[in-house]
Amino acid sequence: MPFKRLIILFCLAILTLPAHAEGFITRLLNKPVPGGVAVVTLPEQSEAPRAHYQDQPLLVIREDGQRWIAIAGIPLTAKAGNEYIELADGEKVAFKVTDRKYPEQHIKLQNQQHVTPDPEHLKRIKRELDEQISAYKTFSARQPSNLLFDRPVEGRLSSAFGLRRFFNGEERNPHSGLDFAAPTGTSIKAPAAGQVILVGNYFFNGKTVFVDHGQGLISMFCHLSAIDVKVGDELARGEHVGKVGATGRATGPHLHWNVSLNSTRVDPSIFIGAFMP
């Protein structure tokens, strides 16, 4: 076969390949299941597109210098099927959610108030919940320093995200984070750079820290024995946040770590490369 014809065939083969090969971030984060993450390629333009999902602004970054991608957190309540990201000009970009089943977890608590709180405690819980929901809605302009997160603590994974939870036989909200079993006093470190936006001592969560990593990507650490940061602190990746404990609704020392995108709690295991389908 003449060399010139080989060149032509090679060029034709290149044209039949996908326009964009998957980048590292897409391979790491694209787990489009309830409680997961969808990575969606956006139309090309010179500046970062503005995108929303379920009326919440989305994290948008340039992947591998090739294309704009939106990174959307999918609620645990989402059903299998098509979902849509909306752009500033009204254009909609579809992505598909696939089903995922989560197992059950049964927990025995000594304090019945942590199962069925009395009216006075319910007032406190409502006030604290509103405060935390407001923190989850934070959307700052900063770009996350990294999306492959470090594990915030050394310890085994003890309770997975999304478990249907039963306390003393009564079903409550699904498990919204990832638990690490570790001794009281174990250092907790920031999995990525960020700013401390909320600290508190809450009825269910105990001693708690929220860190804003940028563009709606938030980490929450709770049940701490000690908080060693304050609101406004800028943390580098790997910097000390506090210590593992068992404050709030906890049966023993561990770190409960939430990751939130577009005000939606998602499976933290995705961000540390430990996701199990």
N, C-alpha and C positions, 0 to 999 in steps of 0.2 A: 504494500500500500504506500503510495507516495507520501512523503513527509508532510507536504502542504495539506493533504486530505486528513492526516492524523491531527494536525493542529485544529482544523475546522471541526472535526468530531469532538475533540477535547473541549473546545469552546461551547459547542452545543450541549455537551454533558453538564458543564458548569451552569448553563442557563436553566437546566431542569432541576437544579438543587434548590432547597428552600431558600427564600430571600435572606433569612437571618438564621444562622445556627444558634442554638440555645447557648446563652452565656452562663457564667458561674452562678449568678444570683438566681436566675430562673431555675437552674438545676437544684439549687439548695432549697429554695423557698416555695416553689410552685407545687402545693399540695391542696388542690381545690376540693376540699371536703368540708362538711359542717365542722366549724371550729378550726379550720385550716386557713391557708393563704392562697390567693390567686395572684399570679404574676401575668399581667396582660400587656402586650405590646400596643403602644399608642401611635396614632398617625404622626408622621415626621413633620417637624417644624423647627425653627431656629431656637426658640426658647422653650423651657419646660412647660408642657401643657398643664392646665389645671383640670383635675378630674375629681369626681365625687362618686361615692357608692352609698346608697341608702341615705342620701343627704349629708354624708360626712366627707370632708376633704381627705384625699388619699396621698400617701407617700409616692412621689414620682422622682425617679432618678434616671440618669443616662447609663445604660448597661454596656460595658466594654467599648464605650465611645461610639457605639453603632446605632442605638435606638433608645427612644424613651419608653420606659416601662412604668406601669402603675402597680403598686403592691397593696392588695386589698385583704383585710381580715374578714373572714366569712363567719357569721354568727352560728353558734351551735344549733339554733332553731331552723337554719336554712334547709330547704328540701332539695333533693336531686333535680337537676334541670338547668335551664339557662338563667343566668343573672346578667345584669347590665351595669357597666360603668358609664357615667354621663360626663361629657366634656363641656367646656365653657360655652361652646357654640351650639350646644344642644345635641350634638352627634352622640350616638350610643355605641359602645363597643361591648360585644357579648363575650361571656366566658361560661364554661359549663361546670357545674358542681356535681360531683359524684357522691354516692351514698357512703356512709361510714357508721358502723354500729359501735357503741361504747358499752363496756361491761358495768356491772353494779359493784358498789362497795358498801358494806355494812359496818357501822362504827358504833361502839357503845360509849356513851358519855356519862360521867358521874353527875355533872351539873345539868339538871333538867332545864334550867333557864337558857342553856345554849341550844335547846331543842324547841321549847315553847316558851319564849320570853313573856313576862308579865307586861301590862300596859306601860309602866314607867320605863322599863328597858326598851320597849318598842319605840318610844319617843326618841330615846338616845340612838337606837339603831337607824331610824329614819334620818336623823340629823347627820350621823356619820356617813351614811350611804350617799346622801346628797353631796357631801363634801368630796367623797372619793370619785363619784361619777363626774363631778366638775373637773377633777384632776385628769381623769381619763380622756376628757374632751380637749385637753391642751393640744394645740397645733402650732408649733414654733417653726420658724423658717430654716433652722439649722439642718444640715444634711447629717444623717447618722454617720458616725465614724467608721462603723463596720456593721455588716449584717450577718456574718458568721460570728455568733456571740461566743464568748468564753462562758464556761459554767461558773455561776456565781459563788459556788461553794464546793468544797471537796466532800463527796458523800455519795452513797448509792441513791438511785432514783427509787423512791418508796411508794409514791402514788401518782398515777398518770393523769394527764389532763382528760377532762370530759367524762369521768366516771359518774354514773348515776349514784348519788349518795343517799344512804338511809341512816339517820341518826336515831338510835333507840327504836328502830323499826319504822320511823316516819320519814318519807321521802322529802328531800329538800333540794336546793339548787344543785346542778351538776358541778363537779370539781372544776374550778376555773383556772387552775394553774398546774404547776409541776412541783412535787415535793421531793426534797433531798433529806434523807436521814443523816443527821450529823450531831455530835455531842454539843451540849450547851457551851456557848463561848466560842465556837468555831467561827473564824472570820468569814464574812460575806463580802464579796468584791463586785464592783460594777462590771457587767458583761460587755459593756461598751461605754464610751464617753457620754456624759450627759450632765444635766443640771437637776439638783434636788428641787422638786416643786411642792412636796407635801410630806410632812411627818405627823404622826399621831399615835395615840394609844386607844385602840378601838375595841368595842365589845366582842366582836367575832374575831377580828384580825390581830388583836393585841398590838404590840409595838410595830409600827409600819412605816415604810419609806417608799415614796414614789420618785422615780428618776425619769426625766424627759430626755430621750435620745435624739429627738428631732422629727418633725413632720408627722406627729401623731403616733410615733413609736414610743411606748411607755413601758417601763419595768416597775412592778410593785413587789416589794419584799415584806413578808409579815411573819408574825409570831416571834419576833426578835426578843432577845434578852436585854440587848442594849442597842441604842441608836447613837452612832458616832458622827453624824453629819447634821446639818441644819438647812432649812429652806434657803435657796440661793447659791449653795455651794456648787462649784463646777468640779465634776469628777472626771479623772482620766480613766481610761480602760484599765481595769485591774485594781483600781483604788479601793481602799477599805470603806465599807458602808456602815457595818454594824456587826452584831454577833448573833448566832443562832440561839433560839430559845424555845419556849413553849407557852408564850403569853396568848391570851384570847382563847378561842375554841380550838384547843389542841390536846391530844392525848399523850404527847411526848415531844421531846426536842426535835425540831426539824425546821427547814426553810421551806416556806411556800412562796413560789415565784410565779407571778403573773406576767404575761406579755400581752400588750394591747396595741392594736392597730385600728385606726379610724374608729376609736371608742368601742372596739369589739375585742373581747378576750379570745385569744387564739392559743394554739398548742405551742408552748415554749420549746418543746423537743425539736421542732422544725428548725429553730435558729441555732441549735447546737449540733445539728447533723445526727440526731438520735431518733428521728421520726420513724414509727413502725406503722405501716398501713393496716 
